[in-house]
Amino acid sequence: MIMTMHQGGDVEQQLRDVGLRVTRQRTTVLSAVATHPHADTQSIIDIARRSVPDLSHQAVYDALRALTAAGLLRCIEPAGSVARYETRTGDNHHHLICRTCGAIVDVDCAVGAAPCLTPAQDHGYSIDQAEVLYWGRCPTCVSADS
């Protein structure tokens, strides 16, 4: 099941649905990530503080940890980049990253349901997700070189 802010309804109900207490910190952080997918922690702090100026770094970190553990957020960590968060969870989509500017966009899995890729050897693991990162250059960066 794909859970996103667009499909999941209001933020408070999403928190209740996964058994989390509704707090100002969690609603603010979840809303910030929903409106800025693939944002890093510092960007989320900056965005969240626009509506809650006294929000501490620790409160944001705690909210990110709780929301990720509850499945409302997904954390991705591309090589050479800080952790980034998104509300698109529960599916098996991948990401395309620009080598020049760092822009990240979602790419639907071309093969089907999770984990969508089968390794040559599973070493006894029960695999439930495959994470693929496509690297290249975005149209803006390509046209800047033209």
JOVEN-V487387 format. One record per residue. N is the residue number from 1. RES is the residue in one small letter. OMEGA is omega as a letter, one per 40 degrees, with the letter a starting at -180 (* if undefined). NEAR is the number of other ideal C-beta (glycine too) atoms within 8 Angstrom. Layout:
{{N | RES | OMEGA | NEAR} {N | RES | OMEGA | NEAR}}
//
This chain:
{{1 | m | i | 3} {2 | i | i | 8} {3 | m | i | 12} {4 | t | i | 10} {5 | m | a | 10} {6 | h | a | 4} {7 | q | a | 7} {8 | g | i | 10} {9 | g | a | 5} {10 | d | a | 5} {11 | v | a | 10} {12 | e | i | 8} {13 | q | i | 9} {14 | q | i | 14} {15 | l | i | 14} {16 | r | a | 9} {17 | d | i | 7} {18 | v | i | 9} {19 | g | i | 5} {20 | l | i | 11} {21 | r | i | 5} {22 | v | i | 8} {23 | t | i | 7} {24 | r | a | 6} {25 | q | a | 12} {26 | r | a | 14} {27 | t | a | 12} {28 | t | a | 13} {29 | v | i | 14} {30 | l | i | 17} {31 | s | i | 11} {32 | a | i | 12} {33 | v | a | 15} {34 | a | a | 11} {35 | t | i | 6} {36 | h | a | 10} {37 | p | i | 9} {38 | h | i | 9} {39 | a | i | 11} {40 | d | a | 10} {41 | t | a | 11} {42 | q | i | 7} {43 | s | i | 9} {44 | i | i | 16} {45 | i | a | 11} {46 | d | a | 8} {47 | i | a | 11} {48 | a | a | 13} {49 | r | i | 9} {50 | r | i | 6} {51 | s | i | 6} {52 | v | a | 9} {53 | p | a | 5} {54 | d | i | 4} {55 | l | a | 11} {56 | s | i | 6} {57 | h | a | 6} {58 | q | i | 6} {59 | a | i | 9} {60 | v | i | 15} {61 | y | i | 9} {62 | d | i | 9} {63 | a | i | 14} {64 | l | i | 14} {65 | r | a | 8} {66 | a | a | 10} {67 | l | i | 14} {68 | t | i | 12} {69 | a | a | 6} {70 | a | i | 9} {71 | g | i | 9} {72 | l | i | 13} {73 | l | i | 13} {74 | r | i | 9} {75 | c | i | 9} {76 | i | a | 12} {77 | e | i | 8} {78 | p | i | 10} {79 | a | i | 5} {80 | g | a | 3} {81 | s | i | 10} {82 | v | i | 7} {83 | a | i | 9} {84 | r | a | 13} {85 | y | i | 16} {86 | e | i | 12} {87 | t | i | 15} {88 | r | a | 11} {89 | t | i | 12} {90 | g | i | 6} {91 | d | a | 9} {92 | n | i | 10} {93 | h | a | 9} {94 | h | a | 12} {95 | h | i | 14} {96 | l | a | 12} {97 | i | i | 13} {98 | c | i | 12} {99 | r | a | 6} {100 | t | a | 7} {101 | c | i | 7} {102 | g | i | 7} {103 | a | i | 8} {104 | i | i | 11} {105 | v | i | 7} {106 | d | i | 10} {107 | v | i | 10} {108 | d | i | 7} {109 | c | a | 13} {110 | a | a | 4} {111 | v | a | 5} {112 | g | a | 4} {113 | a | i | 5} {114 | a | e | 9} {115 | p | i | 9} {116 | c | i | 10} {117 | l | a | 7} {118 | t | i | 4} {119 | p | i | 6} {120 | a | i | 2} {121 | q | a | 4} {122 | d | i | 6} {123 | h | i | 4} {124 | g | i | 3} {125 | y | i | 5} {126 | s | a | 3} {127 | i | a | 9} {128 | d | a | 5} {129 | q | i | 7} {130 | a | a | 10} {131 | e | a | 6} {132 | v | i | 8} {133 | l | i | 10} {134 | y | i | 9} {135 | w | i | 6} {136 | g | i | 8} {137 | r | a | 7} {138 | c | a | 11} {139 | p | i | 5} {140 | t | a | 8} {141 | c | i | 11} {142 | v | a | 9} {143 | s | i | 7} {144 | a | i | 6} {145 | d | a | 5} {146 | s | * | 4}}
//
